[in-house]
Amino acid sequence: MKTITAKEVETLLNEGKELNIIDVRETEEVAEGKIPGAVNMPLGLVEFRMHELEKTKEYIIVCRSGGRSGRAAQLLDTYGFQVINMTGGMLSWEGKVE
């Protein structure tokens, strides 16, 4: 499974790169702050909402610490999606939040 650090994601965003970020935390967790532009798709709903994603795009998967995003990334990878797990999750995020 491909991985990326929170710092690398922050650098890419600061460079103006358009990233497809999926935050698999629960809605209450996301309400406390998320990476700007990230789409919330709680882990329990990923399987039912994967039809919203495109296999031609690459997605960075985020959670609180990296565990749930790893599970979501494995699931999506199984279905042929291009995914990268952000290691350390939001606990490692030092960038802006919305």
Secondary structure, 3 states (H helix, E strand, C coil): CEEEEHHHHHHHHHCCCCCEEEECCCHHHHHCCCCCCCEECCHHHHHHHHHHCCCCCEEEEECCCCHHHHHHHHHHHHCCCEEEEEECHHHHCCCCCC
